[in-house]
Protein backbone atom coordinates (compact mmCIF):
# COMPACT_ATOMS: atom_id res chain seq x y z
CA UNK A 1 0.00 0.00 0.00
CA UNK A 2 1.43 3.37 -1.01
CA UNK A 3 1.51 6.15 1.56
CA UNK A 4 0.58 9.54 0.17
CA UNK A 5 1.79 12.72 1.87
CA UNK A 6 -0.88 15.33 2.51
CA UNK A 7 0.00 18.92 3.11
CA UNK A 8 -1.02 22.26 1.79
CA UNK A 9 -1.33 25.87 2.82
CA UNK A 10 -3.97 28.39 1.89
CA UNK A 11 -1.50 30.09 -0.45
CA UNK A 12 -2.44 27.61 -3.19
CA UNK A 13 -5.73 29.47 -3.33
CA UNK A 14 -4.31 32.90 -4.00
CA UNK A 15 -4.37 34.26 -7.53
CA UNK A 16 -0.75 35.33 -7.31
CA UNK A 17 1.54 33.04 -5.39
CA UNK A 18 4.77 34.91 -4.69
CA UNK A 19 7.20 32.67 -2.79
CA UNK A 20 10.62 33.72 -1.69
CA UNK A 21 10.33 36.46 0.85
CA UNK A 22 8.20 34.20 3.09
CA UNK A 23 10.92 31.75 4.14
CA UNK A 24 12.54 33.86 6.88
CA UNK A 25 12.90 30.92 9.30
CA UNK A 26 14.84 28.75 6.87
CA UNK A 27 18.57 28.32 6.40
CA UNK A 28 19.70 31.03 3.91
CA UNK A 29 21.68 28.44 1.95
CA UNK A 30 18.55 26.31 1.62
CA UNK A 31 16.50 29.33 0.54
CA UNK A 32 19.06 30.07 -2.18
CA UNK A 33 18.75 26.49 -3.49
CA UNK A 34 14.95 26.73 -3.48
CA UNK A 35 15.16 30.00 -5.41
CA UNK A 36 17.30 28.25 -8.05
CA UNK A 37 14.69 25.47 -8.27
CA UNK A 38 11.92 28.02 -8.78
CA UNK A 39 13.89 29.78 -11.51
CA UNK A 40 14.71 26.51 -13.29
CA UNK A 41 11.02 25.55 -13.34
CA UNK A 42 9.97 28.78 -15.02
CA UNK A 43 10.28 31.42 -12.33
CA UNK A 44 7.63 33.39 -10.50
CA UNK A 45 6.24 34.90 -13.68
CA UNK A 46 5.83 31.51 -15.33
CA UNK A 47 4.01 30.11 -12.31
CA UNK A 48 1.74 33.13 -11.87
CA UNK A 49 0.75 32.95 -15.54
CA UNK A 50 -0.13 29.26 -15.21
CA UNK A 51 -3.90 29.16 -14.76
CA UNK A 52 -5.50 25.81 -15.61
CA UNK A 53 -3.92 22.50 -14.57
CA UNK A 54 -5.27 19.15 -15.69
CA UNK A 55 -3.74 15.89 -14.49
CA UNK A 56 -4.46 12.38 -13.24
CA UNK A 57 -3.22 10.83 -10.02
CA UNK A 58 -2.00 7.23 -10.27
CA UNK A 59 -4.84 6.38 -12.65
CA UNK A 60 -7.30 6.75 -9.75
CA UNK A 61 -8.79 10.20 -10.28
CA UNK A 62 -8.50 13.20 -12.57
CA UNK A 63 -8.31 16.88 -11.67
CA UNK A 64 -9.06 20.10 -13.49
CA UNK A 65 -8.12 23.18 -11.42
CA UNK A 66 -8.47 26.89 -12.10
CA UNK A 67 -5.75 28.42 -9.95
CA UNK A 68 -7.11 31.94 -10.35
CA UNK A 69 -10.66 31.30 -9.16
CA UNK A 70 -10.29 28.13 -7.06
CA UNK A 71 -12.76 26.20 -9.24
CA UNK A 72 -11.99 22.47 -9.11
CA UNK A 73 -13.35 19.39 -10.86
CA UNK A 74 -12.36 15.91 -9.69
CA UNK A 75 -13.72 12.58 -10.83
CA UNK A 76 -12.82 8.98 -10.18
CA UNK A 77 -14.03 5.73 -8.65
CA UNK A 78 -14.77 5.07 -4.99
CA UNK A 79 -13.44 2.06 -3.08
CA UNK A 80 -16.87 0.47 -3.65
CA UNK A 81 -16.54 0.83 -7.40
CA UNK A 82 -18.91 3.78 -7.81
CA UNK A 83 -18.09 6.56 -10.26
CA UNK A 84 -18.13 10.02 -8.69
CA UNK A 85 -17.84 13.61 -9.86
CA UNK A 86 -17.33 16.64 -7.61
CA UNK A 87 -17.53 20.27 -8.73
CA UNK A 88 -16.65 22.82 -6.07
CA UNK A 89 -14.60 25.91 -5.29
CA UNK A 90 -11.55 25.41 -3.10
CA UNK A 91 -11.91 28.94 -1.70
CA UNK A 92 -15.19 27.83 -0.14
CA UNK A 93 -13.89 24.65 1.53
CA UNK A 94 -15.74 23.95 4.76
CA UNK A 95 -18.81 25.94 3.74
CA UNK A 96 -20.64 22.96 2.26
CA UNK A 97 -20.69 24.45 -1.23
CA UNK A 98 -20.33 22.20 -4.22
CA UNK A 99 -22.13 19.66 -6.39
CA UNK A 100 -21.68 15.89 -6.22
CA UNK A 101 -22.79 13.05 -8.50
CA UNK A 102 -22.41 9.30 -7.98
CA UNK A 103 -22.98 6.97 -10.94
CA UNK A 104 -24.44 9.92 -12.83
CA UNK A 105 -27.08 10.80 -10.22
CA UNK A 106 -26.97 13.96 -8.10
CA UNK A 107 -26.37 13.19 -4.40
CA UNK A 108 -29.21 14.40 -2.19
CA UNK A 109 -27.98 13.08 1.15
CA UNK A 110 -26.31 15.93 3.05
CA UNK A 111 -23.97 13.54 4.89
CA UNK A 112 -22.85 11.74 1.73
CA UNK A 113 -22.44 15.02 -0.10
CA UNK A 114 -20.34 16.48 2.73
CA UNK A 115 -18.17 13.36 2.87
CA UNK A 116 -17.46 13.41 -0.85
CA UNK A 117 -16.74 17.15 -0.84
CA UNK A 118 -14.25 16.66 2.00
CA UNK A 119 -12.68 13.72 0.16
CA UNK A 120 -12.34 15.83 -2.98
CA UNK A 121 -10.54 18.56 -1.04
CA UNK A 122 -8.22 16.03 0.62
CA UNK A 123 -7.47 14.49 -2.78
CA UNK A 124 -6.57 17.92 -4.16
CA UNK A 125 -4.31 18.60 -1.16
CA UNK A 126 -2.51 15.30 -1.56
CA UNK A 127 -2.28 15.12 -5.33
CA UNK A 128 -1.13 18.69 -5.97
CA UNK A 129 1.67 18.25 -3.43
CA UNK A 130 2.92 15.22 -5.34
CA UNK A 131 2.85 17.28 -8.52
CA UNK A 132 3.90 20.75 -7.34
CA UNK A 133 5.94 20.36 -4.14
CA UNK A 134 8.93 22.40 -5.44
CA UNK A 135 6.67 25.47 -5.65
CA UNK A 136 5.85 25.01 -1.94
CA UNK A 137 9.41 25.09 -0.62
CA UNK A 138 9.28 28.80 0.14
CA UNK A 139 5.86 28.87 1.78
CA UNK A 140 5.45 30.32 5.29
CA UNK A 141 5.66 27.60 7.92
CA UNK A 142 8.12 25.54 5.86
CA UNK A 143 11.49 25.24 7.58
CA UNK A 144 14.38 24.20 5.34
CA UNK A 145 17.86 23.12 6.33
CA UNK A 146 20.76 22.75 3.91
CA UNK A 147 22.34 19.33 4.57
CA UNK A 148 25.23 19.42 2.12
CA UNK A 149 25.69 17.49 -1.09
CA UNK A 150 25.39 13.84 -1.98
CA UNK A 151 25.35 11.67 -5.09
CA UNK A 152 22.01 10.40 -6.39
CA UNK A 153 22.06 8.11 -9.43
CA UNK A 154 25.49 9.43 -10.37
CA UNK A 155 24.53 13.11 -10.13
CA UNK A 156 25.70 15.58 -7.49
CA UNK A 157 22.70 16.82 -5.52
CA UNK A 158 22.02 19.26 -2.73
CA UNK A 159 20.01 17.77 0.14
CA UNK A 160 17.35 19.89 1.85
CA UNK A 161 15.58 18.80 5.05
CA UNK A 162 12.02 20.08 5.47
CA UNK A 163 9.96 20.36 8.64
CA UNK A 164 6.80 22.35 9.23
CA UNK A 165 5.09 24.72 11.60
CA UNK A 166 1.35 24.56 12.22
CA UNK A 167 0.48 24.46 8.53
CA UNK A 168 -1.18 21.92 6.31
CA UNK A 169 -3.14 18.81 7.21
CA UNK A 170 -0.15 16.87 8.54
CA UNK A 171 2.42 19.26 10.07
CA UNK A 172 4.35 16.38 11.66
CA UNK A 173 5.55 15.05 8.29
CA UNK A 174 9.26 15.28 7.50
CA UNK A 175 10.78 15.47 4.02
CA UNK A 176 14.21 15.38 2.42
CA UNK A 177 14.46 16.89 -1.07
CA UNK A 178 17.37 16.29 -3.43
CA UNK A 179 18.13 18.98 -6.02
CA UNK A 180 20.38 18.24 -9.00
CA UNK A 181 23.24 20.76 -8.90
CA UNK A 182 23.46 20.94 -12.69
CA UNK A 183 19.79 21.33 -13.64
CA UNK A 184 18.53 22.76 -10.32
CA UNK A 185 15.52 20.43 -10.60
CA UNK A 186 14.27 18.05 -7.91
CA UNK A 187 15.49 14.55 -8.63
CA UNK A 188 14.24 12.69 -5.52
CA UNK A 189 12.27 13.13 -2.32
CA UNK A 190 12.07 11.08 0.84
CA UNK A 191 9.55 11.33 3.65
CA UNK A 192 8.48 10.03 7.04
CA UNK A 193 4.84 10.81 7.76
CA UNK A 194 3.57 12.01 11.11
CA UNK A 195 1.63 8.81 11.82
CA UNK A 196 4.75 6.67 11.34
CA UNK A 197 7.31 5.88 14.01
CA UNK A 198 9.85 8.76 14.21
CA UNK A 199 12.74 6.39 13.51
CA UNK A 200 11.07 4.80 10.50
CA UNK A 201 13.17 4.48 7.36
CA UNK A 202 12.16 7.20 4.87
CA UNK A 203 10.18 6.26 1.79
CA UNK A 204 11.98 7.48 -1.35
CA UNK A 205 10.71 8.32 -4.83
CA UNK A 206 12.58 9.68 -7.83
CA UNK A 207 11.11 12.62 -9.77
CA UNK A 208 11.36 11.86 -13.48
CA UNK A 209 10.28 13.03 -16.95
CA UNK A 210 10.65 16.78 -16.48
CA UNK A 211 9.05 18.53 -19.46
CA UNK A 212 7.86 21.99 -20.38
CA UNK A 213 4.13 22.60 -19.98
CA UNK A 214 3.15 26.10 -21.00
CA UNK A 215 5.54 28.45 -19.22
CA UNK A 216 6.75 25.99 -16.56
CA UNK A 217 8.67 22.74 -16.22
CA UNK A 218 6.83 19.90 -14.46
CA UNK A 219 7.58 16.25 -13.72
CA UNK A 220 4.78 13.71 -14.20
CA UNK A 221 6.50 10.50 -13.08
CA UNK A 222 7.38 9.25 -9.59
CA UNK A 223 9.28 5.99 -9.29
CA UNK A 224 9.63 4.28 -5.93
CA UNK A 225 13.24 3.69 -4.97
CA UNK A 226 13.82 0.08 -3.97
CA UNK A 227 11.25 -2.69 -3.79
CA UNK A 228 9.40 -3.30 -7.03
CA UNK A 229 10.10 0.15 -8.46
CA UNK A 230 6.41 1.05 -8.55
CA UNK A 231 5.66 4.01 -10.85
CA UNK A 232 3.13 6.61 -9.77
CA UNK A 233 1.99 8.52 -12.83
CA UNK A 234 0.57 12.05 -12.89
CA UNK A 235 -0.05 11.86 -16.63
CA UNK A 236 -1.73 12.99 -18.74
CA UNK A 237 -0.58 16.36 -17.45
CA UNK A 238 -1.59 19.55 -19.23
CA UNK A 239 -1.30 23.28 -18.62
CA UNK A 240 -4.15 25.01 -20.43
CA UNK A 241 -4.71 28.65 -21.31
CA UNK A 242 -8.49 28.28 -21.45
CA UNK A 243 -11.19 25.69 -20.79
CA UNK A 244 -14.96 25.50 -21.30
CA UNK A 245 -16.44 27.15 -18.15
CA UNK A 246 -19.20 24.54 -18.20
CA UNK A 247 -16.67 21.95 -17.04
CA UNK A 248 -16.84 23.54 -13.59
CA UNK A 249 -20.66 23.76 -13.59
CA UNK A 250 -22.25 20.61 -14.98
CA UNK A 251 -21.34 16.92 -15.47
Number of C-alpha atoms within 10 A of each C-alpha: 3 8 9 13 20 20 23 21 16 11 14 19 17 14 15 16 17 16 18 19 10 15 20 16 13 20 15 14 15 24 24 13 20 26 21 17 22 25 18 14 25 18 17 19 14 15 20 18 16 20 17 19 18 19 23 22 23 15 13 12 20 22 21 23 22 22 21 16 15 17 22 26 24 24 21 20 14 13 7 6 9 11 16 21 24 26 23 22 21 24 16 12 14 11 10 14 16 19 22 25 19 18 12 12 12 14 17 11 9 10 10 12 21 19 12 22 24 15 13 26 19 15 19 24 19 18 24 20 18 22 21 13 15 19 22 20 27 23 23 21 20 22 21 26 18 20 16 11 15 15 12 15 10 7 13 15 24 22 23 25 18 19 16 19 12 12 16 17 15 17 18 18 20 18 20 22 24 26 27 21 17 9 13 20 26 24 24 23 23 18 21 21 20 13 9 12 9 13 7 10 11 16 17 19 21 20 22 17 13 15 12 14 16 17 16 21 19 23 23 21 20 24 17 20 16 10 6 8 12 13 14 18 20 23 16 12 19 16 19 15 11 9 11 7 9 8 13 20 15 13 16
